[in-house]
Amino acid sequence: MLYLVTGGAGFIGSHITDRLLADGHSVRILDNFSTGKRENIPDSAAVEVIEGDVGDYDTVCTAMKQVDIVFHEAAIASVPETVGNPLASERVNYRGTVNILEAARQADVKRVMFACSAAVYGDLPELPKREDMHIKPLSPYSVDKLASEHACQMYFLLYGLETVSLRYFNVFGPRQDPSSPYSGVISIFSDQLSHGKQPTIYGDGEQTRDFVYVADVVEANISAAAAPAAAGKAINIATGSKLSINDLLKTICNIKGQPFEPNYKPGRQGDIKHSRADISAAREYLDWQPVVGFEAGLRELFEQS
């Protein structure tokens, strides 16, 4: 089978590519390399790379030829970046998804997995976050992700294109670039400590997140590609637990044998205070649940860094 991975040179997309190759499949990557890295792409005859932008429909149509399954990971993933440039967010994060869906429909693709986000829930206090609860997006990024999710459901209902929207919570693991504004807090903390810098926490550090290891996210995607009951659904991908940013940094400091001495700065616009998922739907529709514990994932990350 031929799989298209948009953003395949990026953090999650490159791990999905590795898994598909290990399973003996062919992979076509569409990436504009704005944040993705060429060194993340395996040197394999089974990999084809198209350098291009999901915001350009003609490029997407070219990338979609003869494709069986799509993993749509490409995005402007930084909330602050989209707050500063909402038009760029709309072009990539929403219009790019519609381009993928329409090109997939025209090419008779079997299924599209869309990388959605827990950001769609906003900052409403109810926990854990369930897929059927009221939501209140707080940033251009989250609005575009939610609109894309609705587009996925519409393409399934109206055109019969099978889609699965996976609402990622806080994914971490190898290949997150700490120098990028799109990077996760774990890789940023680790990099700051490794270079003898004081780690920066925005806000009081008591905000909480549901951290999920990238290998588990890859397994969720692979399951979503094959699970019959998942078509047309939006599904949380997380662990169902929460951890404060203060406790996160303390755990990293303990593993690295360094003191806990954060530099607190004012909170950032658009950031969410608390986040924790209900993963019942992932268990039901994907027969999936995370297997990598948080500290085990951290140690594996540091070993590969």
C-alpha positions in Angstrom: 0.0 0.0 0.0 1.0 3.6 -0.6 0.7 6.0 2.4 0.9 9.8 2.2 2.2 11.4 5.4 1.9 15.2 5.3 4.5 16.8 7.6 6.4 13.6 7.3 9.7 15.3 8.1 8.3 16.6 11.4 8.1 15.2 14.9 5.1 12.9 14.8 5.0 12.5 11.0 8.5 11.1 10.9 7.7 8.5 13.6 4.6 7.4 11.7 6.8 7.1 8.6 9.2 4.9 10.4 6.4 2.6 11.6 4.9 2.3 8.1 8.3 1.4 6.6 8.9 -1.2 9.3 5.6 -2.7 8.3 6.7 -3.0 4.7 4.7 -0.2 3.2 5.7 2.6 0.8 5.5 6.2 2.0 5.2 9.5 0.2 6.0 12.5 2.3 4.6 16.0 1.6 6.5 18.6 3.7 7.6 22.2 3.1 10.4 21.9 5.6 9.4 25.0 7.5 9.9 23.1 10.7 10.5 19.5 9.5 14.0 18.2 9.1 15.4 16.2 6.2 17.5 14.1 8.6 14.2 12.8 10.1 13.4 11.1 6.8 14.9 7.6 6.4 17.2 6.9 3.5 14.9 4.2 1.9 13.8 3.4 -1.6 10.3 3.0 -0.2 10.2 6.7 0.6 9.3 9.4 -1.9 9.6 13.1 -0.8 7.6 16.0 -2.3 8.7 19.4 -1.1 5.5 21.5 -1.0 2.8 23.2 1.0 -0.6 21.7 2.0 -2.0 25.2 1.4 -1.5 24.7 -2.3 -4.2 22.5 -3.8 -2.4 21.6 -7.0 0.6 20.4 -4.9 -1.7 18.3 -2.7 -3.4 16.7 -5.8 0.0 15.7 -7.1 1.0 14.2 -3.8 -2.3 12.3 -3.6 -2.0 10.3 -6.8 -2.4 6.5 -6.2 -2.4 7.0 -2.5 -4.4 4.5 -0.4 -4.2 6.0 3.1 -3.4 9.5 4.4 -1.9 10.6 7.7 -2.4 14.4 7.7 0.1 15.7 10.3 1.2 19.0 8.6 0.3 22.1 10.6 1.5 25.3 12.1 1.5 23.8 15.6 2.4 26.8 17.7 -0.5 28.5 19.4 1.5 31.8 19.9 2.5 31.7 16.2 -1.1 31.5 15.1 -2.2 34.2 17.5 0.4 36.4 15.8 -0.5 35.4 12.3 -4.1 34.1 12.1 -4.2 34.2 8.3 -1.2 31.9 8.0 -2.9 29.6 10.5 -6.1 29.5 8.4 -4.2 28.8 5.2 -2.3 25.9 6.6 -4.3 24.5 9.4 -7.8 24.8 7.9 -7.5 25.3 4.2 -4.7 22.8 4.0 -6.9 20.2 5.6 -9.8 20.9 3.1 -7.2 20.6 0.3 -6.2 17.2 1.7 -9.8 16.0 2.0 -10.9 17.2 -1.5 -7.8 15.7 -3.2 -8.4 12.5 -1.3 -12.0 12.4 -2.4 -11.0 12.9 -6.0 -8.3 10.2 -5.8 -10.6 7.6 -4.1 -8.4 7.4 -1.0 -9.6 4.8 1.5 -9.1 6.8 4.7 -7.7 10.1 6.1 -6.3 10.4 9.6 -6.3 14.0 10.7 -4.1 15.3 13.5 -6.5 17.4 15.6 -5.7 18.8 19.0 -6.9 19.0 22.6 -6.7 22.8 22.1 -10.2 22.6 20.7 -11.6 22.2 24.2 -10.4 25.6 25.4 -10.2 26.5 29.0 -13.6 25.4 30.3 -13.2 23.9 33.8 -14.8 20.5 33.4 -12.4 17.5 33.5 -11.7 15.1 32.0 -12.2 16.3 28.5 -14.7 14.2 26.5 -15.4 14.3 22.8 -19.1 15.1 23.3 -18.7 17.9 25.8 -19.1 21.7 25.1 -16.0 23.2 23.7 -14.6 26.8 23.5 -11.5 27.3 21.3 -9.3 30.2 22.4 -6.9 30.7 19.6 -6.7 30.7 15.8 -4.9 27.4 16.0 -7.7 25.7 17.9 -10.5 27.3 15.8 -8.8 26.0 12.6 -8.3 22.6 14.1 -12.0 22.4 15.1 -13.1 23.6 11.7 -10.9 21.0 10.1 -12.4 18.3 12.3 -15.9 19.4 11.2 -14.8 19.3 7.6 -13.5 15.7 8.1 -16.9 14.7 9.5 -18.7 16.4 6.7 -16.6 14.7 4.0 -17.4 11.4 5.7 -21.2 12.0 5.9 -21.6 13.8 2.6 -19.1 12.0 0.3 -18.3 8.8 2.1 -14.6 9.6 2.6 -13.6 7.8 5.7 -11.9 10.2 8.1 -10.7 9.9 11.7 -9.8 13.0 13.8 -7.4 12.3 16.5 -7.3 14.9 19.2 -3.7 14.8 20.4 -3.0 16.0 23.9 0.6 16.9 24.8 2.8 14.6 22.7 6.4 14.2 23.7 9.4 12.2 22.5 12.5 12.2 20.3 12.8 14.6 17.4 11.0 17.5 19.1 13.3 20.4 18.2 13.9 22.6 21.3 15.1 25.5 19.2 11.8 25.7 17.4 8.9 27.9 18.5 6.7 24.9 17.8 8.4 22.7 20.3 6.9 21.0 23.3 7.7 22.1 26.9 9.6 18.9 27.7 12.2 19.3 25.0 12.6 23.0 25.8 13.2 22.3 29.5 15.6 19.5 28.7 17.6 21.7 26.3 17.7 24.6 28.8 19.0 22.3 31.6 21.6 20.7 29.3 23.0 24.1 28.4 23.1 25.3 32.0 20.2 27.7 31.6 17.4 28.4 34.1 14.2 26.7 32.8 11.4 29.1 32.0 7.9 28.5 33.2 5.1 30.7 31.9 2.5 31.4 34.6 2.6 29.8 38.1 3.5 26.3 36.9 0.3 24.9 38.3 -1.3 24.5 34.9 -1.7 20.8 34.1 -1.3 18.8 31.0 -2.0 15.2 29.8 1.4 14.0 28.4 1.4 11.1 25.9 4.5 9.5 24.4 5.0 9.7 20.7 5.2 5.9 20.2 1.8 5.5 21.7 0.5 8.2 19.4 1.9 6.3 16.4 0.1 3.2 17.5 -3.1 5.2 17.8 -2.7 6.3 14.2 -2.0 2.8 12.9 -5.1 1.5 14.8 -7.2 4.4 13.4 -6.2 3.5 9.9 -7.8 0.1 10.2 -10.5 0.3 12.8 -13.9 0.1 11.1 -15.9 1.8 13.9 -13.6 4.8 13.9 -14.7 6.3 10.6 -16.2 9.7 11.0 -15.2 10.0 14.7 -13.2 12.5 16.7 -11.1 10.6 19.4 -8.9 11.8 22.2 -5.3 10.5 22.2 -3.8 10.9 25.6 -3.2 9.0 28.8 -6.1 10.1 31.0 -3.8 11.5 33.6 -2.6 15.0 34.3 0.7 16.5 35.5 1.5 20.1 36.5 4.3 21.9 34.7 6.0 22.3 38.1 5.9 18.6 38.7 7.0 18.0 35.1 10.1 20.1 35.6 10.8 18.5 39.0 10.8 15.0 37.4 13.1 16.1 34.6 15.5 17.7 37.2 15.5 14.5 39.2 16.3 12.4 36.2 19.1 14.7 35.2 20.3 15.2 38.7 19.9 19.0 38.6 18.2 21.4 41.1 14.6 22.6 40.6 15.1 26.4 40.0 12.6 27.7 37.5 12.4 31.2 36.1 8.7 32.2 36.3 7.3 34.6 33.6 3.8 35.9 32.9 1.4 33.4 31.3 1.0 33.5 27.5 -2.1 34.6 25.6 -4.2 31.6 24.4 -2.6 29.1 26.8 -5.0 26.7 28.5 -4.9 26.2 32.3 -5.9 22.6 32.8 -6.1 19.6 30.4 -6.8 15.9 31.0 -8.5 13.5 28.6 -11.2 10.8 28.9 -9.8 8.1 26.6 -12.8 5.8 26.7 -13.5 6.4 23.0 -10.0 5.4 22.0 -10.4 2.2 23.9 -13.8 1.6 22.3 -13.3 2.6 18.7 -9.5 2.0 18.3 -8.9 -0.8 20.8 -6.0 1.4 21.9 -4.6 2.6 25.2 -1.2 4.0 26.0 1.5 1.6 27.2 4.5 3.9 27.8 4.6 5.6 31.3 5.5 9.2 31.6 8.8 8.7 33.4 9.8 5.8 31.1 9.0 7.9 28.1 11.2 10.7 29.5 14.1 8.4 30.1 13.8 7.0 26.6 13.7 10.5 25.2 16.8 11.5 27.1 18.7 8.4 26.1 18.0 9.2 22.4 18.8 12.9 22.7 
